[in-house]
Amino acid sequence: MEDTNEKLIGKTILNSKGNTVGKIHTLIKEYDSGRIVSVLVIPSKKLIHNNYSLTKNGEILFPFSSLSAVKDAFIIEELVK
């Protein structure tokens, strides 16, 4: 399972309009179960950052449960600010 999870790193995240949000950089897992709970995404250079809260390192944190896999990418169910 670890290898499968690590294959998610580098996958593209799209918003519901089909625009590229960025690429998965880091998986955040529960300590005991190893279940992925969140992902850190490096934003696309074309992304309007005002729509997202950034970490101090400039990444976007998304709950893993808000992602839906579509072929070789993920769609983010965005929350309205």
Buried (B, 14 or more C-beta within 10 A) or exposed (E): EEEEEEEBEEBBBBBEEEEBBBBBBBBEBEEEEEEBEBBBBBBBEEBEEEEBEEEEEEBBBBBBEBBEEEEEBBBBEBEEE
